[in-house]
Amino acid sequence: MRKYFFIFSLITILFSCNSKQENQVDVSAIKVDFSIDRFDVDFYATTENSLFKTKEKYPLFFPKNTPDSVWVNKIKNKEEQELFAETQKVFSNIDFLKNDLEQLFKHIKYYNPAFKSPKVVTLLTNIDHQNKVLFNGEYLLISLDVYLGEKHEFYGDYPSYIKQNFEKENIVIDAAKAIIPKGNQINDRTFVNKMITEGKKLYLLDKYLPLMSDYQKIGYSAEKNNWAIENEEQVWRYFIENKMLFSTETNLNKRFLEMAPFSKFYRSEDTLSPGRIGAWVGWQIVRSYMKHNDVSLQQLIKTPSEEVYKKSKYKPKK
């Protein structure tokens, strides 16, 4: 058993290395221009007398009808100051983030020359983990207090499958996910089409973040990702045998596409599986499609999911 596990782990590592090599491109000549504004630092260092300067620098964060007393009380709040102090322990220096985002923006621009680097602003959002990174085309807002490390005491009540991605290395992944088009194809009502829509997003991460491991991109632990690889054929067979591929039942979203501690096959071993296994399978379908069809990344985005599935020649490994 130990020998089998070692061999399987070695195959997984080698496969991951090959995948990274395939996706690497030379972006050294691509120029991107952006800066990172530390709203978190500027705001919590603000005094009542200097508040007007902070408001002038960051008008986006100060609604006109909100009285100054609200901001002053927020700055003086002990819990807010404690959160800021803890964040500074991890992010007093953000040179690594500048480098990570620069590489991300270069890769996006390589595949989409029209891309313009957004204005990056760091802030605190009282651990709003559902909105860790926001992008509106002009601004990229990053909530640093959601990346203090999964073992931080502030995250004690969060489930493991959520807080395992509260690491600073995940910032660039969440930034890429925020920038990637959400996909809203009218015909994506069937389960297989939804899987492929999610698979397209993950495939874009392959290209935008070529040095990241697969488990990091999808937000799994290494063990859960290994489960997905080992059980790919069984999962696919389950979908087919239960006639799920062309089903429009919305309950399949929660069972296999949305974030969860595990996927729901209604079997005793469910807890061994990762959540979002449908998205993971969709990812493999898109990878197969791109392997067998000569299309660009931008063409992939526009190609209907149904067509991707039909031309993918997808066959899971046994």
Phi, psi and omega in degrees: 000318179296320179297317179298315182297320180297313181297317181296318179297320179296317177299318179300316181295315181296319179298319180296318179297317179298319180298318180296317181297321181297328186266355182282133177227160181273111180247013186298330183272353182279132181257131173228141183235116178200163176226165178244118176267131181266078177299324180302315180291313183296320184292312185281355172261000182283142173252171179301325182283333183259004183302323183298327179292318179295321179294324179291324182284327184232063182299336181301329187262005183233092176303141187297328185272002181269123182292153181300331182301329178297315182289321179297316179296323179295317180297321184277347183300130184297319180293322178295317180293325177294318178297318179296317180298317179294323179293322180295331178298329181265326189238033175295330176239125182240029177301323180298322181291320176302315180293317180298314182291325178299315178295320178298310182297323178296318180292321178297317181291330177300317182271338180222087185303340181282351183296134176244132181299133181280168171280123184261130180228129175263146183203177174243141182230026181055045176057053175275086188288346179275348178226055184295319179225131180238143181222131179237015181099328179248320182245145170240111184256126185241121179271099186293334184288358177260009184227041182271359182107134188300337182269003180296142183299334180295339185257015186305327184270356182277142177298150183301321184293342177268308187285348177296343178257014178270036179257149184297335177294341181277350183301311184295328177294314180293329176295315178297317179298323180292326183280327181300135178305138185290330181079117181216057183283131185301325185275001182277058179261336180279157182300316182295323178292323177294320177301317183289325175301316177292324179296325177299316180299318180291326177294325176298324176296325175306317184278323183280332182230067188294341182268354180278145177285156181301317183295329177290320183294322181269348177086028177263165163281163179299324181294317180293324178293322176298321177300316181299317180295315184292329186250017183304313184294320180293321178296315180297318178296322179298316179299318182289311183297331179264013175053046183267334190306316184253018176284147176251015180294124184285343179292343177292336178299310181292325183288324190225354185240330183269159180301133181196160179294332177200165177274155188249096175266353185063045176232161185296332183268013182308319186296345177283338184279160172273160171289167176061032181296333176295321177294321179297316178295319177302324176300316180292326177296316180294320177300318179295319178300314182291333178288327185257001181225135182271083179227154179278170179296320180292326176293321177302314182303322184274344183289129178303142182301323180300320179291321178301315181297314184295327184259006186284333187055034183293129176217106184297150179288139178269000000 
